Amino acid sequence: MVGVEHKTVLRVLLRVGDRCALLLNERMRRLPCKIVQVDEIWTYVGKHERFLQPGENAVELGDQYVFVAMDSESKLIPCFRVGKRNSANAWYFMQELETRLANRVQLTTDGFRPYGPAVEDAFGERIDYAMLVKMYENDSRAAYSAGELVDARPIPVSGNPKPYLISTSHIERQNLTIRMQLRRFTRLTNAFSKKLVNLKAALAIHFAHYNFCRIHQSLRATPAMAAGITESLWDLKMLL
């Protein structure tokens, strides 16, 4: 479309993605977050999990999940992690989240069971933590949906979480933002990532732009400005 070989474009993607990942690692420190929500968004690399063949790299191909944490007040994304939806990635994700935060927070996750021990190992007693367990009615017609929501149960796990703050609404809205702004997450197309490293680079660029460059409609500022990380709007030249 632009008269440039696609491998050249991908090399630029990787280089910019590495710079954005470094930026996020350096700037997302001692964040003054108070209310944090966590969720995972599904995608895949190369092919769907059910099409993997014996001998193929099951770690880098097939279903992948993006673990995302979000500050409900500033809408800042402190950290994210890409990988399989398993206990190991949940543990590493919570370990990283703990290093980003300056204060005790109220944390809400979904009912994914590995979050329980992962949060305990990372935060100990220094957190007010609850799960929001949602139950759905099975619907065989819904190809990409769990079905109709029939119940949502807030379950306090540790500390003293305030009941009215037990929610995942903001992070679920963030999942929509990812799908709307990242072509790789568009379903039923051939725009999916062919390599895991490319997916990680694209996500690093997305979250760097989201945190530092994009004016959030409800805040009228970037999430980084709302969180007090920076006083002004950054442009892409500053990121690179």
Residue pairs with C-beta under 8 A, 6 or more apart in sequence:
2 9
10 198
13 198
13 201
13 202
13 205
14 197
14 198
14 201
16 201
16 205
16 240
17 200
17 201
17 202
17 203
17 204
17 205
18 201
18 204
19 239
19 240
20 201
20 204
20 205
20 207
20 208
20 209
20 239
21 200
21 201
21 204
23 208
23 212
23 239
24 79
24 204
24 207
24 208
24 211
27 211
27 212
27 224
27 229
28 78
28 79
28 100
28 211
29 99
29 100
30 100
30 101
30 102
31 71
31 76
31 78
31 100
31 101
31 102
31 227
31 229
32 102
32 103
32 227
32 228
33 71
33 73
33 74
33 76
33 78
33 101
33 102
33 103
33 105
33 227
34 71
34 73
34 103
34 105
34 106
35 71
35 72
35 73
35 105
35 106
35 165
36 69
36 70
36 71
36 72
36 78
36 97
36 101
36 105
36 106
36 107
36 108
37 69
37 70
37 72
37 107
37 108
37 109
37 167
37 168
37 169
37 170
37 171
38 67
38 68
38 69
38 70
38 93
38 97
38 107
38 108
38 109
38 110
38 115
38 168
38 171
39 67
39 68
39 109
39 110
39 168
39 171
39 172
39 174
39 175
40 65
40 66
40 67
40 68
40 85
40 110
40 112
41 65
41 66
41 68
41 175
41 178
41 179
41 185
42 63
42 64
42 65
42 85
43 63
43 64
43 65
43 66
43 184
43 185
43 192
43 193
43 199
44 62
44 63
44 64
44 192
45 60
45 61
45 62
45 64
45 192
45 193
45 194
45 195
45 196
45 199
46 60
46 61
46 62
46 192
46 193
46 194
46 195
47 61
47 62
48 62
48 63
49 62
49 63
51 62
52 58
52 61
52 62
59 84
60 195
60 196
61 196
63 84
63 85
64 82
64 83
64 84
64 196
64 199
65 82
65 83
65 84
65 85
65 89
66 80
66 81
66 82
66 178
66 203
67 80
67 81
67 82
67 83
67 89
67 90
67 93
68 77
68 80
68 171
68 174
68 175
68 178
69 77
69 78
69 79
69 80
69 93
69 97
69 100
69 171
70 76
70 77
70 78
70 170
70 171
70 174
71 77
71 78
71 223
71 227
72 165
72 167
72 170
73 226
74 219
74 223
74 226
74 227
75 170
75 174
75 216
75 218
75 219
75 223
75 226
76 211
76 223
76 224
76 226
76 227
76 229
77 174
77 207
77 210
77 211
77 223
78 97
78 100
78 101
79 93
79 96
79 97
79 100
80 203
80 207
81 89
81 92
81 93
81 96
82 196
82 199
82 200
82 203
83 89
85 112
86 114
87 114
87 117
87 118
90 112
90 114
90 115
90 118
91 114
91 117
91 118
91 121
91 122
93 118
94 115
94 118
94 119
94 121
94 122
94 123
95 118
95 121
95 122
97 122
98 122
98 123
104 126
104 127
104 128
104 159
105 127
105 128
106 127
106 128
106 129
106 130
106 159
106 161
106 162
106 165
107 119
107 123
107 127
107 128
107 129
107 130
107 161
108 129
108 130
108 131
108 132
108 161
108 165
108 166
108 167
108 168
109 115
109 119
109 129
109 131
109 132
109 168
110 131
110 132
110 133
110 134
110 168
111 131
111 132
111 133
111 134
111 155
115 131
116 131
116 157
119 127
119 129
119 157
119 158
120 158
123 129
125 158
125 159
127 158
127 159
128 158
128 159
128 160
128 161
128 162
129 156
129 157
129 158
129 159
129 161
130 154
130 155
130 156
130 157
130 161
130 166
131 154
131 155
131 157
132 152
132 153
132 154
132 155
132 166
132 167
132 168
133 152
133 153
133 155
134 149
134 151
134 152
134 153
135 149
135 150
135 151
135 152
135 153
136 146
136 147
136 148
136 149
136 150
137 147
137 148
137 149
137 150
138 147
139 145
139 147
139 148
144 187
154 163
154 166
156 166
177 210
178 185
178 206
179 185
179 186
181 206
181 210
182 202
182 203
182 206
183 191
184 191
184 192
184 193
184 199
184 202
193 199
193 202
208 239
209 236
209 239
210 223
211 222
211 223
211 224
211 229
212 222
212 224
212 230
212 233
212 234
212 238
212 239
213 222
213 233
213 234
213 235
213 236
213 239
214 222
214 223
215 221
215 222
215 233
216 222
216 223
216 226
219 225
219 226
222 230
222 233
222 234
224 230
224 234
225 231
225 232
225 233
